[in-house]
Structures are given as C-alpha cells and as structure tokens.
Amino acid sequence: MTAGSPGTLAAKRATTTIPIVMAVTGDAVSAGLVASLARPGGNVTGSTVFGPEHNVKRLEQLKEVMPRLARAAFLFNPDNPSSVTENRDIESAAKSMKLEISYFEARKPAEFDAAFKAMAKRQAGAVVVTDDAMLNSHSKRIAEIAGKRRLPSAGNTDLAEAGGLIGYGVNLKTARAFGLTIPPSLLGRADQVIE
C-alpha cells in the first residue's frame, strides 16, 4: 500500500510482481504508474486524485475572495511527477483569470522559508499549495509561514484548519486577520466553515 505518486513510483521500480495498491496519488496515467484508469495493467492499482483540477479550483476561490488579485504563487514539490501536469493546468487557468502565476519549489520543509521569501520578492498576493505528501504533512508550518508573511493560502483541508485561508473548508478567522470578506456564494459551497 502506498500514498502519493513518489512512493508509488518507488514501489513500482522495486517490484513488478508484488501487487501495489496506491492511495491518493496524482494523475496516475501521466505519472507513468498505470497504462490507463480503465485497465491499469502491471502490478499497480488503486485510486487517483486529479490534483490539477483541485489547484485550479483553489486559484478560482482565491480570486473570488480577492477580486483584485493580480499575482499568485504556486508551491509544489518538483520531486512529485504530478507537478508537471499541475503546473501546466494552473498556468492555463491563471491566464484565463488574467493572473500572473509564479512557481516555487520545496522538496523538504527546510526550503519553505526560502520559497516564501521568494514569493514576497515576486509580490505574490496569495499562494496555492498543491497536494503532495510532503507538503500536506507540513500544512501547519506552511500555514504559519503564510500567515506571518500575510499571504492568503489555499490548499488541502489540513492547511485551512491550521490557519490557511481556503481548503475544502474556509477559515473565517484567517479571513478576518487578512481583512478579507468571504462571499456568501463561496461560504455556501464550503464543506466546512472554520471559525
């Protein structure tokens, strides 16, 4: 059993005979984990999450909360093979929203501070944090850094619960700290409203 594309790729390289069940990987076809979703072939099967769509939705929600947003940052782990698809899709979405998007890498937690410092240099007004096992496991630290830098963030639920602005829920405490008003239409779509 594996979680995430990097772990699943490592297991796939290690064996072609032991069955591998992947949980919550990025686009398994693009990452080369399976031949197709309908017929995975080989010894890998399981579930996949289409992170690019999640990231696009997060960017849309940030723009909805911050209509004047002109520059956004995208934090990703370049060691995750799903990042290629995610970067391409968020770039396309940003163009359609007339947003400038900049990409910032973090392979390990020690790189977070430098990534956020670079975001400030680029004058990013908000950050989308992609789904990645390493990034997800450090949601609290990412939310803390984003908060200190006054950079509204959108990511997974753990990020919103740790103080980020948007996940599958919306953090009203963080919105108030940034002086942002969450539109009722977005509140109505939120799975959870964090007070």
C-alpha positions in Angstrom: 0.0 0.0 0.0 1.4 3.4 -1.0 0.3 7.0 -0.7 1.3 9.7 -3.2 3.0 9.4 -6.6 6.6 9.4 -5.4 6.1 6.5 -3.1 4.1 4.6 -5.7 6.8 5.1 -8.3 9.5 3.9 -5.8 7.4 0.7 -5.1 6.8 0.2 -8.8 10.6 0.4 -9.5 11.3 -2.1 -6.7 9.0 -4.9 -7.9 7.0 -6.0 -10.9 5.4 -9.0 -9.2 4.1 -7.8 -5.7 0.7 -6.1 -6.0 0.8 -2.4 -5.2 -2.3 -0.5 -4.1 -1.9 3.2 -4.4 -4.0 5.6 -2.4 -4.5 9.3 -3.3 -1.9 9.6 -6.0 -1.9 12.4 -8.5 -2.7 11.7 -12.2 -1.6 8.0 -12.3 -1.5 7.8 -16.1 0.6 11.0 -16.6 3.0 9.9 -13.8 3.5 6.6 -15.6 2.1 4.5 -12.7 -0.6 2.8 -14.8 -1.3 2.4 -18.5 -4.9 3.6 -18.2 -7.5 4.1 -15.5 -9.8 1.5 -17.0 -7.1 -1.1 -17.5 -4.1 -0.2 -15.2 -2.1 -3.3 -16.3 1.0 -4.4 -14.4 1.0 -4.8 -10.6 -0.3 -1.3 -9.7 -3.9 -0.4 -9.0 -5.8 1.9 -6.6 -7.2 5.4 -6.6 -6.0 8.6 -8.1 -6.9 12.2 -7.4 -6.8 14.8 -10.1 -4.8 17.5 -8.3 -4.7 19.8 -11.3 -8.4 20.4 -11.1 -8.1 21.0 -7.3 -5.4 23.6 -7.8 -7.4 25.4 -10.5 -10.4 25.5 -8.1 -8.3 26.8 -5.3 -7.0 29.6 -7.6 -10.5 30.4 -8.6 -11.6 30.6 -5.0 -8.7 32.9 -4.1 -9.7 35.2 -7.0 -13.3 35.1 -5.8 -12.3 36.2 -2.3 -9.7 38.7 -3.7 -11.1 40.1 -6.9 -8.1 42.5 -7.3 -5.6 39.7 -7.0 -3.0 40.2 -9.8 -0.2 37.8 -8.8 -0.4 34.4 -7.3 2.2 31.9 -6.2 2.1 28.1 -6.7 4.0 26.0 -4.1 4.8 22.5 -5.3 7.3 19.6 -4.8 9.3 19.1 -8.0 10.1 15.6 -7.0 6.4 14.7 -7.4 5.8 13.6 -11.0 2.3 15.0 -10.9 3.8 18.5 -10.7 4.3 18.7 -14.5 0.6 18.3 -15.2 -0.4 20.6 -12.2 2.0 23.4 -13.4 0.6 23.3 -16.9 -3.0 23.3 -15.8 -2.7 26.1 -13.2 -0.8 28.2 -15.8 -3.7 27.9 -18.2 -6.2 28.7 -15.5 -4.2 31.7 -14.4 -4.1 33.1 -17.9 -7.9 32.8 -18.3 -8.3 34.7 -15.0 -5.7 37.3 -16.1 -3.5 36.4 -13.2 0.3 36.2 -13.2 1.4 32.9 -11.6 4.9 32.1 -10.3 6.2 28.7 -9.3 8.0 28.0 -6.1 9.6 24.7 -5.3 10.0 22.9 -1.9 11.4 19.4 -1.7 11.7 19.4 2.1 10.5 21.6 5.0 13.9 23.4 5.2 13.1 25.0 1.8 9.7 26.6 3.0 11.2 29.8 4.3 13.2 30.5 1.1 10.2 29.7 -1.1 8.0 32.2 0.9 10.8 34.8 0.8 10.9 34.5 -3.0 7.1 34.8 -3.1 7.4 38.1 -1.3 10.1 39.3 -3.7 7.7 38.5 -6.6 4.9 40.4 -4.8 2.6 37.4 -4.8 -0.8 38.3 -3.3 -1.8 34.7 -2.5 -0.4 31.2 -2.7 -1.9 27.9 -3.9 -0.3 24.9 -2.2 -0.6 21.7 -4.2 -1.5 18.3 -2.8 1.8 16.4 -2.1 2.5 14.0 0.7 5.5 16.1 2.0 3.6 19.4 1.7 0.4 18.0 3.2 2.3 16.6 6.2 3.6 20.1 7.0 0.4 22.0 6.5 0.7 23.7 9.9 4.2 25.0 9.2 3.1 26.3 5.8 0.1 28.0 7.2 2.3 29.6 9.9 4.7 31.0 7.4 2.0 32.2 5.1 0.3 33.9 8.0 3.5 35.7 9.1 4.0 36.9 5.6 0.4 38.0 5.3 -0.1 35.7 2.3 -3.6 34.2 2.0 -3.2 30.5 1.1 -5.4 27.8 -0.5 -4.6 24.1 -0.2 -6.0 20.9 1.4 -8.3 20.8 4.4 -5.4 20.5 6.9 -4.0 23.7 5.6 -7.3 25.6 6.2 -7.6 24.0 9.7 -4.0 25.0 10.5 -4.7 28.7 9.6 -4.6 28.8 5.9 -7.5 30.6 4.2 -9.1 28.0 1.9 -9.1 24.2 1.8 -12.2 22.1 1.3 -13.3 24.5 4.1 -12.9 28.2 4.6 -11.2 29.7 7.6 -13.1 32.8 8.7 -10.6 33.6 11.5 -7.8 33.8 8.9 -10.1 35.8 6.5 -10.7 38.4 9.3 -7.0 38.5 10.1 -6.3 39.4 6.4 -9.2 41.8 6.3 -11.0 39.7 3.7 -14.7 39.1 3.3 -15.7 35.6 2.1 -18.5 36.0 -0.4 -21.7 34.2 0.6 -21.6 32.2 -2.6 -18.3 30.7 -1.6 -19.4 30.1 2.0 -22.4 28.2 0.7 -20.1 25.8 -1.3 -17.7 25.2 1.5 -17.7 21.7 3.1 -16.7 23.3 6.4 -16.6 26.8 7.8 -13.8 27.2 10.3 -14.4 29.8 13.0 
